[in-house]
Amino acid sequence: MVKHVPEDIAKKPAKQGVQTSNREPNEIGASTPYDFDSKNLTAYGGLLPVATMLERLKFQELVEETVTVKRLTRSMQPYQFVLGMVLACYVGFSRLNHLRFLEREPMLTGILKVLRLPLQCTFWRFLASLHLTVAGQLLKVQQAMRNRVWEAAHVQLTAVTLDTDTTVHTVFGHQMGARKGYNPKNRGKKSYQPILTFLAETREYIGGELLKGDRPTGKQIAQHLSGVFAGLPPGVQTVYARADSGFYCWAAVQAYEGKGCLFVISVRKTPRLLDELKAARWTGSPRTDADGQCEFRYQPEGWGKAYRFVALRYVKTPKAAEPGQPEQYQLFDTPEYSYRVFVTNMDAPIDALVGFYRQRATSENLIKEANNDAGLAAHPSRRWAMNCVHFQIAMLAYNLNCWLMLFHREENITVSELPHTTLATTRLRFLFLAAKIWRHAGRAGVSYSDHYAEQGIFRRLMDRVRSITFTGTALSPVLATAIRN
């Protein structure tokens, strides 16, 4: 005889919540139906933290106070044109004709507070109406924004390192200012040679300009360095600098020493310098990869005084040259040896100076990031002024990523541990987010997928940028721990 007790015959309760969802995969194939009926869907949901940061830091007021625009615009305000081009570069559309792909993008038009973007020819006419001085004004905007970001992100660096370098932008049209000069990848082609300076600690772009295709002169180098020093945050007390042999001149040394800067510059080959190297007292170099090292006092021709020169020597071995590889002009050869020489006003040991200079290679990666990801090399016009203004717009888009990374950092992190996420990686992780923009009861909102893997990081970033507040003219830090040297 079988006994049935209540607990055996009672109906089990159904699973509640997430467990009741269908666990079968979504089968997508050739016969899957589709439509275009959904509204306000965006692929750039990650622009929300960018827009929040710019609004909290009063970017609009800064642009309207600094940038002079004489053209009367009807479709949008001048600030909206500038911000539209900056955000287009930030999301990856660096050319003006690419703006047609963002004409009705809900996130971008929502940030600009318009129903649709103007035609690309309207952007082109606006950019053509800007005077050459606007490029310098946009650089001042970035300098002011950097001061505000450092204040709000609790960055208190008292010592910074400046990495200055040039790059080559080959042009294939009839652009104004293009010259035939140093161009190892496209020999004989016209090019521009922009000059840029980055902060090694935060990877920010601090100063630069578009130059013609000739090698920068000593006067141009001195003017550039003067602008860079003027753009440093007020809390910086000690400045280190690194530069390659393109900046080996008396004007650069004077500019560095005039601001009390400690510098290391790679040296170009001259007959007098070779005589000094042959007459120098060489020793072994166990702490470097060289076969020998030396140092001596030397005053190049035209310089005001003698400086400390340090050199590494490498024994030459027979080796076939690799085709297509440009010669590194930091190294120069003699029949027996290859030399690497630096001029400096620092007292550190030779191996420490060489190791310090080698870290300058990071700036080359930053320039590559600006060229490929921020659209620095996408010169929109034949006109010189337009290209100069677009240069600063592209670098402003590059700096947006660096500033977000400062708000994005972990607490209790040191300068050496501060990571740098490239703009390309940032787009994949935090920018290209599918979202739906909804509107209810007179207000708009953004909904993201519940499967987004970086929800915690995204929420933390939004909380931080939303908590940025002005106390008078000062900003309250949104992170408890400051970054110090």
N, C-alpha and C positions, 0 to 999 in steps of 0.2 A: 504494500500500500504506500503510495507516494503522497507526502504531505506538502501542501503549498502554503508557505508563510508569506505574509504581506511584503517583506523585503525582496522576495524572489519574484513576485509577479508585478511589482510596482513599475510604472513606466519611468525610464531614466530621463532626467531633464536634458533638454537640448543645449548644446554648447552656445555660449553667448559671445558677443563682441567680435574680435578679429578672427576667432577660430571658426566662425560660421561662413567666412568668405570662401569663395570658390578657389581651390588650390590647383585647378587645371591650368596649364599654360595657355597663353593667348596664341592661337595658331594664325599666323600671318602668311598668306600665300598669294598666288597670282589671281585668285578669284575673290580676294578680300575687298569688300565695298569701301568706298571712300567718298568724301564730300568736302565742300568748302563753305560750310554753313557756320562753323564756330567763329566767334568774334573775340577780339582783344586778346589773342594768344601771342606770346612773344618768346623769342629764343634768347633774349638778352636780359633775363631776370636779374642777373648779377650787377646791373647798372644801379640798382637801388642803393647799395652802400656808397657808391661813388657820388650819386646825387645828394645823398644825406650829408656826406662829408663836405661837399662844396657848399651846400646851403648853410650848415652850421658854422663854417669858417668864413662866411660872408664873401664868397668868391664873386658874386655878381656885383656887389658894391665896390669891390676892389677893382674889377675890370672897368666899370663905368667911371670910376674916379681916375684911373691911370691911362686907359687907352683912349686916344683921340681919334674919333671917326667923324669926318665932315660930311659924308654922304648921307642923304636923307633916305631911310629905308621904310618900306611900307609893309611888306609881307611879314617881316620879323624885326625885332629890335637888334641893334649891333651886338649886344651881349649874346643874344640867342644865336646869331650867326657864328660868333667865335666859339661858343660852347658846343654848337652843333658840329663844327669841324673838328674840335678837340675830341669829342666823344666818338665821332666816326673813325678817327685814327685809333682811338683806344680799342674799339671793337674789331678793328682790322681793315676798315675801308679807308685807305690812305689817299686815294685819288678823288678829285672832285666829281668825276663822272660816275664814281661808285655810289654817290649819295642817292642816286635814283633807286637803288635797292632798299634804301631806308625811308622812302618817301612816306609810307604809312605805317612804319614800325611803331606799335603802341607805346612801348617803353620810352623810346627816344622822343616821340612827339609829346608824350606825357610830361617828361622832364622839361622840355622846351615850352610846354603849355600852348601848343598849336595843334590844329586838326591834321595838318599834313605839312611836310617840308616843301619849301619852294623848289622850283626847277633848278637843275644844276647850273644853268647859265646865270641864274640869280646869284648863286654862291660865287661863281667865277667873277661876275661884275663887282660884287662886294669886295672880294679879295683884291681885285685890280684897283679898287678905289683907295686902298690903304696906302699911306705914305711909308717910306722906308723907316721912319722913326718909330713906327708901330712895332717893329721887330724888337727894338730896345725897350719899348714900354711893356711888351709881353714878358721880356726877361725880368723886368722889375716886378711884375705881377708874380712870377714864380719865386722871386726872392722873398717877397712879403708872405706868400703862402708857406714857404719853407719855415719862416720864423713862427708862424701860427701853428703849423703842424708840430714842430719841435716842442712848442709850449704845451699843446694839448696832449701829445703823445709822451710827454715827460722825458724828452731827450735832452740830456745835460752834458754833452761832450765838450770838454775844454781843450782837447787836442784833436786835430783832424789832419788827414793826408789828402793832398790834391794830386790827382793823376791827370796830366794834360797830354793830349795826343791829337793827331790829325788823321783824317781818313780821305779816301779818294772816291768821288762819285763820277763815274764816267757818264757823259751825256752824248747823245747821238743826233741831236738836232742843231739848231742855231741859237742856243741859249746865251743871253747876255752874260758876260764875265767868264765864260768857259775858255780855258787855255790849254795848250799842249804843254804838259809838264811831267812831273813824276807820276807815272801810271804803270806800275809793274805788270798788272794783269791785262791791260789793253794799251800796249805801247803805241804811241803816236796818236791816240784818241784824245779829244778834248775832255776836260773834266773840271769839277770843282774840288777844292781842298778845304772842307770845313775844319775848324778848330774847336775842340770840346774839352771841358774839364769836369771831372766827376769827383765826388767825395767817396774815398775808398771805404769808409766805415758804413755808410748807409746806401751807397751806390746811387746817390742822387746826382742828377745833372745840375751843376751850379752855374755854369756860364759857357758861352760859345757863340759862334756866328758863322755864317756862310762866307767863305772866301773864294776868290778867283782861283783858277787852276795853277797859279804860280806858287812856289814855296813862300810861306809867310815871312815877311821881313821882320827885322828886329823891332821896328816901330809898332807893327801890328801885334807882335807877341807881347810887347810891353803894355799896349792898350788892353789886350785881352786879359792879362794877368791883373791889371789894375781893376778891371771890372769884376773879376773873380773875387779879389780880396774885399771889394766893397759889398759883395753879396753874401759874405760869410755871416752866420748868425752871431748875435752880439755876445754870447757867452764863450765863444772860441778865443782862447788865449795863445795856444801854441799851434803853429802851422808847419807841416812837413810837405814837401813837394817832390814829385818824380816826373821826369820828362825824358823823351828820347833825343837822339842827336839832331833832330830837326829844330830843336830849341837851344842848341849849343851856340850861344852868342852873348856878347857883353850886355845887350839890352835886357835879356831875360835874367841874367845874374843880378843886374842892378835892380830890376823889379822885385826879385825875391828878397834881396838884402834890404831894400828900402822898407819892406814890411816885416823885417826880422824873421823871415822864413828860413827854415833849414831844408836844403835842397840836395838832390842828387841828379845830375844830368849826364846822359851818355854823350861821349865825345866823338867828333868827326876826325877823320884822318887828315893830317897836315905834315909836310916835310919836317918842320921844326919839331913837331911832337914826336915823330919817329926817331929823330936824333936823341931826344930826351929819353925815350924808351930804351934805346940801345945803350945809353950811358948810365942808366939807372942800375941800382943794386938789387938784383932779383934773389928771392928766396923761395923755398918750397911753399905750397899752398895746401896743407893737409885738410883744411876745413871747407874747401871748395872743390869743384870738379876740374880746376885748372892745373896746369903743370908748374906754374910759377906765379908769383905776385910781387908787386913793388908799389911804392908810393914816393912822391916827390912834390916839391913846390915848383910851380910853373906859371908864367904870365904870358898868355897868348898875345899875339899882335893886336893892338887896339884896345886891350883891356886895361883898366885902371890900376890893378894890382895883381899880385900872384895869389894863386889858390892851391888847395890841396888836390892833387890828382892821384887816383889809385888805378892800378892796372892789373889785369889777369893775362897770362900768356899760355897759349895752347900750342903744343908741338904739332906741326902739320904732318898729316899722313896722306899718301896718295889715295885719292878717292874721286871717282867719276862724278861729275856734277849731274844732279837730277834735272831732266828737262822740265821746263815750265815752272821751276821754283825760283822766285825772285831772291836776289841776294839781300841778306840782312845788313843794312848799312850801319848798324851799331857795331859790327865786327869789321876790322880791316886787317889785311894780310900783308906779310912780307914773305920772301922765299922760304924762310925757316919757320916762322911762327904766325899764328893768328892772335890778335890782341882784342881785348875788351877794356875800354878806358872810361873812367867816370871822373867828373869834377864835382867837388862837394865842399861845403863849409861845416860839415859835421866831423866830430872827433871819434866816432865809433870805429871799432876794428874793421879791417877790410872785408872779412867774411860776413860780418853783420851788415855792412853797407850793401854788399852784393845781394845778400838775401832780402834786404829791404827793397832794393830796386826790382828784383825779380817779381815781387808781388804786383808790380805795375801791369803785368800781363792781364789782370782782371779788367782793366779799362778797355782793352781791345775787345773782350767779350761783351762789355757794355755797349761799345760802339756798334758791334755786330747786331746786338739786340735792338738798338735804336734804328739801324738801317733796315733790318728785315721785318721787325715786328711793329715798330711805331710809325713806319713810313717815312723815315728821315730822307731817304734817297729818292722819294717819289716827288720830284720837282714838277709843279703843276703847269708852269708857263715858261715862255721865253724871257719874260720880264724879270729883271734882277730883283726889284722890290717885292714882287709877289713871292718869288722863291725864298727870299730872306724871311718874310713873315711866316710862310708855311713851315720853314725850318723851326721856328720857335713854337709854332702850334704843335708840330710833331713831338718836340721835346717836352712840351707841357703834358701831352698824353703819356709820354714815357714816365714823367715824374708822378703822375697820378698813381701809377702802380707802386712806385717806391713809397709814397706817402701812405697808401693803404697798408703796405707791409709793416710800417711803423706802428699803426694801430692794431695790426693783426698779430703782433709778436706775443710770445709767452712772457709771463711775469718772471722776474729774477733772472733774466738772460743778460749775458755780457756782450760787449761789442764784438769780440772775436767769434761768438756763437750766433750772432745775428744773421739769419739766413736771407738769401736773396732768391725770390721766386721770379723767374723771367715772365715777361708779359705774355708769351705764348702759353706757358703753363698756367698762368693765372686765368687766362681765357677758358682753358679746358676745365679747370677745377671750380672757378667761382663766377665766371661771367656768362658762359653759354648754359644758362639755366632756363629750361622750359617753364613758363609761368602763365597764369591767366590773370588779367587785370579786370576786376569787377567794380561795379559802381552801385551803391545802395544808399538811400537816404541822404543823397547829396555829397557823399564822400567816396573816394576811390581806394581800393586796396589791391594787394598782389597775393596770389595763392601759388605756392610751390608744390612740387610732388612730395608725397610722404616717403618716397624711396630715395630721396637725395642723401647721399652718404655723408656730406659735410654739414649737416644741420646744426650741430653744436658749434662748430667754428663760425658758421654764418650768423647764428644768433649772437654769439659773443661780439663779433665785429659790429653788428647793428647796434647792440647795446652801448658799445663804446662810442661810436660816432654820433649816436643820438644824444649822448650825455655831454657832448661838447657845449660849453656855455661860456659866454663872455662875462667877466666881472669888471665892468668899466671897459678899459682897453686891454686888459689881460685875460688870458684863457686859463681855466682851471684844468689841471691834468686829469685825464680819464683813466690812467693806469697808476697804480699805487707805487710801483718801483721804477725809479729813474734809470736810464741807460747812462752810465758814466765810463770814463776811460779806466 
